[in-house]
Amino acid sequence: MASVFSTDDALSRRAVRFVRWIILCCCVSPALQADELNLEYKVKAAYLYNFTKFITWPEKASPTFNICIIGTDPFGSLLSPLESKTVQDKPIRLFKLETPKQAKDCDIVYFDNPEQRADLALPGVLLVGSLKKSLTVSSEPFFAESGGMIGFALDDGKVKLHINLKALKQSGFNVSAKLIEVATLVEGTEHE
């Protein structure tokens, strides 16, 4: 009889350990996902700043270099340190805007999720057409392929760049070969 109890106790201990392991996995998994998402946006924030080093903008009389986030801001405070930096001897300013129509004085315009916005049915068409002096960047899938300038794509959990060189050149931007080397060049659809 003693051996039956010891077997049941061993099974009970294993069952308890298994349940604890499941609970631990359920609790840790969202934390890991949040860390991965945070890392993803840290990389994207670094890219937004580094674009200023590898892209030359057409001359503009604005006293500041403006980076604008349209709609929901996925960066939180990750971009705030940029306001202590300069681009072309101009201080960087961050703006959070509701619509692309407000982005007329922006040097970089970032759209996290344009497909959710009613006024962006065809993101590339609107962006390239109405924001000619702004570098348009998005995490929207196939953003660069649909006429945007630079798209962030996730590949095996790593942020990759898709660059629509034609859209950049049509807007008067010069792109360093160093940036082109780390990106995938894509053909955008032609829209006027």
C-alpha positions as protocol buffer text, in pm:
chain_id: "A"
residue {
  index: 1
  type: MET
  ca { x: 0 y: 0 z: 0 }
}
residue {
  index: 2
  type: ALA
  ca { x: 289 y: 232 z: 76 }
}
residue {
  index: 3
  type: SER
  ca { x: 419 y: 192 z: -279 }
}
residue {
  index: 4
  type: VAL
  ca { x: 86 y: 304 z: -427 }
}
residue {
  index: 5
  type: PHE
  ca { x: 96 y: 625 z: -224 }
}
residue {
  index: 6
  type: SER
  ca { x: 450 y: 700 z: -328 }
}
residue {
  index: 7
  type: THR
  ca { x: 359 y: 654 z: -695 }
}
residue {
  index: 8
  type: ASP
  ca { x: 52 y: 875 z: -656 }
}
residue {
  index: 9
  type: ASP
  ca { x: 262 y: 1136 z: -474 }
}
residue {
  index: 10
  type: ALA
  ca { x: 520 y: 1131 z: -752 }
}
residue {
  index: 11
  type: LEU
  ca { x: 246 y: 1171 z: -1014 }
}
residue {
  index: 12
  type: SER
  ca { x: 91 y: 1452 z: -812 }
}
residue {
  index: 13
  type: ARG
  ca { x: 424 y: 1632 z: -786 }
}
residue {
  index: 14
  type: ARG
  ca { x: 481 y: 1597 z: -1161 }
}
residue {
  index: 15
  type: ALA
  ca { x: 129 y: 1720 z: -1231 }
}
residue {
  index: 16
  type: VAL
  ca { x: 184 y: 2020 z: -1005 }
}
residue {
  index: 17
  type: ARG
  ca { x: 519 y: 2094 z: -1175 }
}
residue {
  index: 18
  type: PHE
  ca { x: 353 y: 2065 z: -1517 }
}
residue {
  index: 19
  type: VAL
  ca { x: 73 y: 2304 z: -1418 }
}
residue {
  index: 20
  type: ARG
  ca { x: 330 y: 2550 z: -1278 }
}
residue {
  index: 21
  type: TRP
  ca { x: 527 y: 2528 z: -1603 }
}
residue {
  index: 22
  type: ILE
  ca { x: 211 y: 2601 z: -1808 }
}
residue {
  index: 23
  type: ILE
  ca { x: 128 y: 2898 z: -1585 }
}
residue {
  index: 24
  type: LEU
  ca { x: 484 y: 3026 z: -1613 }
}
residue {
  index: 25
  type: CYS
  ca { x: 474 y: 2997 z: -1993 }
}
residue {
  index: 26
  type: CYS
  ca { x: 144 y: 3181 z: -2009 }
}
residue {
  index: 27
  type: CYS
  ca { x: 277 y: 3462 z: -1789 }
}
residue {
  index: 28
  type: VAL
  ca { x: 620 y: 3494 z: -1954 }
}
residue {
  index: 29
  type: SER
  ca { x: 506 y: 3469 z: -2315 }
}
residue {
  index: 30
  type: PRO
  ca { x: 324 y: 3808 z: -2324 }
}
residue {
  index: 31
  type: ALA
  ca { x: 625 y: 3969 z: -2156 }
}
residue {
  index: 32
  type: LEU
  ca { x: 856 y: 3824 z: -2421 }
}
residue {
  index: 33
  type: GLN
  ca { x: 622 y: 3942 z: -2695 }
}
residue {
  index: 34
  type: ALA
  ca { x: 621 y: 4293 z: -2544 }
}
residue {
  index: 35
  type: ASP
  ca { x: 1003 y: 4291 z: -2533 }
}
residue {
  index: 36
  type: GLU
  ca { x: 1018 y: 4182 z: -2898 }
}
residue {
  index: 37
  type: LEU
  ca { x: 772 y: 4455 z: -2998 }
}
residue {
  index: 38
  type: ASN
  ca { x: 969 y: 4712 z: -2798 }
}
residue {
  index: 39
  type: LEU
  ca { x: 1291 y: 4599 z: -2969 }
}
residue {
  index: 40
  type: GLU
  ca { x: 1120 y: 4620 z: -3309 }
}
residue {
  index: 41
  type: TYR
  ca { x: 1020 y: 4983 z: -3249 }
}
residue {
  index: 42
  type: LYS
  ca { x: 1363 y: 5070 z: -3106 }
}
residue {
  index: 43
  type: VAL
  ca { x: 1514 y: 4950 z: -3433 }
}
residue {
  index: 44
  type: LYS
  ca { x: 1256 y: 5144 z: -3635 }
}
residue {
  index: 45
  type: ALA
  ca { x: 1322 y: 5459 z: -3430 }
}
residue {
  index: 46
  type: ALA
  ca { x: 1696 y: 5421 z: -3494 }
}
residue {
  index: 47
  type: TYR
  ca { x: 1627 y: 5383 z: -3866 }
}
residue {
  index: 48
  type: LEU
  ca { x: 1413 y: 5699 z: -3872 }
}
residue {
  index: 49
  type: TYR
  ca { x: 1703 y: 5897 z: -3727 }
}
residue {
  index: 50
  type: ASN
  ca { x: 1965 y: 5729 z: -3946 }
}
residue {
  index: 51
  type: PHE
  ca { x: 1765 y: 5810 z: -4259 }
}
residue {
  index: 52
  type: THR
  ca { x: 1864 y: 6171 z: -4187 }
}
residue {
  index: 53
  type: LYS
  ca { x: 2229 y: 6073 z: -4232 }
}
residue {
  index: 54
  type: PHE
  ca { x: 2188 y: 5874 z: -4554 }
}
residue {
  index: 55
  type: ILE
  ca { x: 1922 y: 6073 z: -4741 }
}
residue {
  index: 56
  type: THR
  ca { x: 1956 y: 6429 z: -4865 }
}
residue {
  index: 57
  type: TRP
  ca { x: 1639 y: 6638 z: -4869 }
}
residue {
  index: 58
  type: PRO
  ca { x: 1559 y: 6910 z: -5119 }
}
residue {
  index: 59
  type: GLU
  ca { x: 1630 y: 7259 z: -4982 }
}
residue {
  index: 60
  type: LYS
  ca { x: 1357 y: 7390 z: -4756 }
}
residue {
  index: 61
  type: ALA
  ca { x: 1329 y: 7719 z: -4564 }
}
residue {
  index: 62
  type: SER
  ca { x: 1189 y: 7561 z: -4247 }
}
residue {
  index: 63
  type: PRO
  ca { x: 1386 y: 7641 z: -3928 }
}
residue {
  index: 64
  type: THR
  ca { x: 1334 y: 7286 z: -3794 }
}
residue {
  index: 65
  type: PHE
  ca { x: 1357 y: 6929 z: -3923 }
}
residue {
  index: 66
  type: ASN
  ca { x: 1014 y: 6778 z: -3859 }
}
residue {
  index: 67
  type: ILE
  ca { x: 940 y: 6411 z: -3800 }
}
residue {
  index: 68
  type: CYS
  ca { x: 567 y: 6343 z: -3796 }
}
residue {
  index: 69
  type: ILE
  ca { x: 378 y: 6037 z: -3679 }
}
residue {
  index: 70
  type: ILE
  ca { x: 35 y: 6005 z: -3838 }
}
residue {
  index: 71
  type: GLY
  ca { x: -240 y: 5838 z: -3636 }
}
residue {
  index: 72
  type: THR
  ca { x: -146 y: 5602 z: -3354 }
}
residue {
  index: 73
  type: ASP
  ca { x: 206 y: 5650 z: -3219 }
}
residue {
  index: 74
  type: PRO
  ca { x: 363 y: 5305 z: -3170 }
}
residue {
  index: 75
  type: PHE
  ca { x: 696 y: 5451 z: -3052 }
}
residue {
  index: 76
  type: GLY
  ca { x: 586 y: 5596 z: -2718 }
}
residue {
  index: 77
  type: SER
  ca { x: 887 y: 5779 z: -2576 }
}
residue {
  index: 78
  type: LEU
  ca { x: 1142 y: 5603 z: -2802 }
}
residue {
  index: 79
  type: LEU
  ca { x: 1166 y: 5901 z: -3040 }
}
residue {
  index: 80
  type: SER
  ca { x: 1186 y: 6170 z: -2770 }
}
residue {
  index: 81
  type: PRO
  ca { x: 1570 y: 6168 z: -2754 }
}
residue {
  index: 82
  type: LEU
  ca { x: 1576 y: 6277 z: -3119 }
}
residue {
  index: 83
  type: GLU
  ca { x: 1462 y: 6625 z: -3018 }
}
residue {
  index: 84
  type: SER
  ca { x: 1810 y: 6684 z: -2873 }
}
residue {
  index: 85
  type: LYS
  ca { x: 1968 y: 6619 z: -3216 }
}
residue {
  index: 86
  type: THR
  ca { x: 1998 y: 6823 z: -3535 }
}
residue {
  index: 87
  type: VAL
  ca { x: 1974 y: 6752 z: -3907 }
}
residue {
  index: 88
  type: GLN
  ca { x: 2132 y: 6989 z: -4158 }
}
residue {
  index: 89
  type: ASP
  ca { x: 2194 y: 7234 z: -3869 }
}
residue {
  index: 90
  type: LYS
  ca { x: 1822 y: 7232 z: -3784 }
}
residue {
  index: 91
  type: PRO
  ca { x: 1682 y: 7099 z: -3455 }
}
residue {
  index: 92
  type: ILE
  ca { x: 1459 y: 6792 z: -3486 }
}
residue {
  index: 93
  type: ARG
  ca { x: 1097 y: 6838 z: -3378 }
}
residue {
  index: 94
  type: LEU
  ca { x: 845 y: 6557 z: -3333 }
}
residue {
  index: 95
  type: PHE
  ca { x: 478 y: 6594 z: -3416 }
}
residue {
  index: 96
  type: LYS
  ca { x: 189 y: 6355 z: -3364 }
}
residue {
  index: 97
  type: LEU
  ca { x: -82 y: 6425 z: -3620 }
}
residue {
  index: 98
  type: GLU
  ca { x: -423 y: 6281 z: -3689 }
}
residue {
  index: 99
  type: THR
  ca { x: -434 y: 6301 z: -4069 }
}
residue {
  index: 100
  type: PRO
  ca { x: -190 y: 6320 z: -4362 }
}
residue {
  index: 101
  type: LYS
  ca { x: -339 y: 6658 z: -4457 }
}
residue {
  index: 102
  type: GLN
  ca { x: -170 y: 6804 z: -4146 }
}
residue {
  index: 103
  type: ALA
  ca { x: 172 y: 6675 z: -4256 }
}
residue {
  index: 104
  type: LYS
  ca { x: 255 y: 6942 z: -4513 }
}
residue {
  index: 105
  type: ASP
  ca { x: 558 y: 7075 z: -4318 }
}
residue {
  index: 106
  type: CYS
  ca { x: 704 y: 6735 z: -4230 }
}
residue {
  index: 107
  type: ASP
  ca { x: 1041 y: 6609 z: -4350 }
}
residue {
  index: 108
  type: ILE
  ca { x: 973 y: 6248 z: -4247 }
}
residue {
  index: 109
  type: VAL
  ca { x: 618 y: 6115 z: -4224 }
}
residue {
  index: 110
  type: TYR
  ca { x: 565 y: 5780 z: -4053 }
}
residue {
  index: 111
  type: PHE
  ca { x: 241 y: 5582 z: -4084 }
}
residue {
  index: 112
  type: ASP
  ca { x: 219 y: 5278 z: -3861 }
}
residue {
  index: 113
  type: ASN
  ca { x: -103 y: 5133 z: -3993 }
}
residue {
  index: 114
  type: PRO
  ca { x: -253 y: 5332 z: -4281 }
}
residue {
  index: 115
  type: GLU
  ca { x: -496 y: 5059 z: -4387 }
}
residue {
  index: 116
  type: GLN
  ca { x: -704 y: 5137 z: -4077 }
}
residue {
  index: 117
  type: ARG
  ca { x: -755 y: 5499 z: -4179 }
}
residue {
  index: 118
  type: ALA
  ca { x: -1045 y: 5578 z: -4409 }
}
residue {
  index: 119
  type: ASP
  ca { x: -861 y: 5868 z: -4576 }
}
residue {
  index: 120
  type: LEU
  ca { x: -576 y: 5639 z: -4683 }
}
residue {
  index: 121
  type: ALA
  ca { x: -750 y: 5388 z: -4908 }
}
residue {
  index: 122
  type: LEU
  ca { x: -444 y: 5373 z: -5136 }
}
residue {
  index: 123
  type: PRO
  ca { x: -156 y: 5479 z: -4914 }
}
residue {
  index: 124
  type: GLY
  ca { x: 114 y: 5508 z: -5180 }
}
residue {
  index: 125
  type: VAL
  ca { x: -99 y: 5714 z: -5415 }
}
residue {
  index: 126
  type: LEU
  ca { x: -194 y: 5971 z: -5155 }
}
residue {
  index: 127
  type: LEU
  ca { x: 145 y: 5985 z: -4987 }
}
residue {
  index: 128
  type: VAL
  ca { x: 363 y: 6026 z: -5291 }
}
residue {
  index: 129
  type: GLY
  ca { x: 115 y: 6259 z: -5455 }
}
residue {
  index: 130
  type: SER
  ca { x: 50 y: 6499 z: -5169 }
}
residue {
  index: 131
  type: LEU
  ca { x: 370 y: 6478 z: -4963 }
}
residue {
  index: 132
  type: LYS
  ca { x: 633 y: 6530 z: -5231 }
}
residue {
  index: 133
  type: LYS
  ca { x: 886 y: 6699 z: -5000 }
}
residue {
  index: 134
  type: SER
  ca { x: 837 y: 6441 z: -4722 }
}
residue {
  index: 135
  type: LEU
  ca { x: 1008 y: 6106 z: -4684 }
}
residue {
  index: 136
  type: THR
  ca { x: 718 y: 5862 z: -4641 }
}
residue {
  index: 137
  type: VAL
  ca { x: 783 y: 5560 z: -4420 }
}
residue {
  index: 138
  type: SER
  ca { x: 548 y: 5288 z: -4297 }
}
residue {
  index: 139
  type: SER
  ca { x: 523 y: 4945 z: -4139 }
}
residue {
  index: 140
  type: GLU
  ca { x: 225 y: 4871 z: -4362 }
}
residue {
  index: 141
  type: PRO
  ca { x: 291 y: 4557 z: -4568 }
}
residue {
  index: 142
  type: PHE
  ca { x: 388 y: 4637 z: -4928 }
}
residue {
  index: 143
  type: PHE
  ca { x: 400 y: 5011 z: -4853 }
}
residue {
  index: 144
  type: ALA
  ca { x: 701 y: 5079 z: -5076 }
}
residue {
  index: 145
  type: GLU
  ca { x: 567 y: 4847 z: -5344 }
}
residue {
  index: 146
  type: SER
  ca { x: 241 y: 5047 z: -5355 }
}
residue {
  index: 147
  type: GLY
  ca { x: 410 y: 5385 z: -5403 }
}
residue {
  index: 148
  type: GLY
  ca { x: 544 y: 5477 z: -5058 }
}
residue {
  index: 149
  type: MET
  ca { x: 915 y: 5551 z: -5025 }
}
residue {
  index: 150
  type: ILE
  ca { x: 1044 y: 5325 z: -4746 }
}
residue {
  index: 151
  type: GLY
  ca { x: 866 y: 5030 z: -4593 }
}
residue {
  index: 152
  type: PHE
  ca { x: 965 y: 4841 z: -4281 }
}
residue {
  index: 153
  type: ALA
  ca { x: 921 y: 4466 z: -4327 }
}
residue {
  index: 154
  type: LEU
  ca { x: 968 y: 4196 z: -4064 }
}
residue {
  index: 155
  type: ASP
  ca { x: 1169 y: 3895 z: -4178 }
}
residue {
  index: 156
  type: ASP
  ca { x: 1236 y: 3627 z: -3915 }
}
residue {
  index: 157
  type: GLY
  ca { x: 1174 y: 3887 z: -3644 }
}
residue {
  index: 158
  type: LYS
  ca { x: 1423 y: 4134 z: -3792 }
}
residue {
  index: 159
  type: VAL
  ca { x: 1332 y: 4475 z: -3933 }
}
residue {
  index: 160
  type: LYS
  ca { x: 1425 y: 4499 z: -4301 }
}
residue {
  index: 161
  type: LEU
  ca { x: 1398 y: 4796 z: -4536 }
}
residue {
  index: 162
  type: HIS
  ca { x: 1212 y: 4802 z: -4864 }
}
residue {
  index: 163
  type: ILE
  ca { x: 1305 y: 5111 z: -5065 }
}
residue {
  index: 164
  type: ASN
  ca { x: 1116 y: 5246 z: -5363 }
}
residue {
  index: 165
  type: LEU
  ca { x: 1408 y: 5431 z: -5524 }
}
residue {
  index: 166
  type: LYS
  ca { x: 1191 y: 5569 z: -5803 }
}
residue {
  index: 167
  type: ALA
  ca { x: 951 y: 5736 z: -5556 }
}
residue {
  index: 168
  type: LEU
  ca { x: 1244 y: 5884 z: -5363 }
}
residue {
  index: 169
  type: LYS
  ca { x: 1411 y: 6026 z: -5673 }
}
residue {
  index: 170
  type: GLN
  ca { x: 1084 y: 6163 z: -5811 }
}
residue {
  index: 171
  type: SER
  ca { x: 1049 y: 6365 z: -5489 }
}
residue {
  index: 172
  type: GLY
  ca { x: 1401 y: 6505 z: -5515 }
}
residue {
  index: 173
  type: PHE
  ca { x: 1572 y: 6289 z: -5252 }
}
residue {
  index: 174
  type: ASN
  ca { x: 1927 y: 6167 z: -5292 }
}
residue {
  index: 175
  type: VAL
  ca { x: 1998 y: 5832 z: -5125 }
}
residue {
  index: 176
  type: SER
  ca { x: 2340 y: 5716 z: -5010 }
}
residue {
  index: 177
  type: ALA
  ca { x: 2467 y: 5391 z: -5157 }
}
residue {
  index: 178
  type: LYS
  ca { x: 2526 y: 5274 z: -4797 }
}
residue {
  index: 179
  type: LEU
  ca { x: 2153 y: 5283 z: -4728 }
}
residue {
  index: 180
  type: ILE
  ca { x: 2076 y: 5109 z: -5057 }
}
residue {
  index: 181
  type: GLU
  ca { x: 2321 y: 4831 z: -4965 }
}
residue {
  index: 182
  type: VAL
  ca { x: 2123 y: 4734 z: -4653 }
}
residue {
  index: 183
  type: ALA
  ca { x: 1783 y: 4748 z: -4823 }
}
residue {
  index: 184
  type: THR
  ca { x: 1575 y: 4558 z: -5073 }
}
residue {
  index: 185
  type: LEU
  ca { x: 1491 y: 4776 z: -5373 }
}
residue {
  index: 186
  type: VAL
  ca { x: 1133 y: 4741 z: -5490 }
}
residue {
  index: 187
  type: GLU
  ca { x: 939 y: 4864 z: -5788 }
}
residue {
  index: 188
  type: GLY
  ca { x: 645 y: 5078 z: -5692 }
}
residue {
  index: 189
  type: THR
  ca { x: 324 y: 5102 z: -5883 }
}
residue {
  index: 190
  type: GLU
  ca { x: 301 y: 5415 z: -6092 }
}
residue {
  index: 191
  type: HIS
  ca { x: 43 y: 5668 z: -5976 }
}
residue {
  index: 192
  type: GLU
  ca { x: 7 y: 6037 z: -6040 }
}
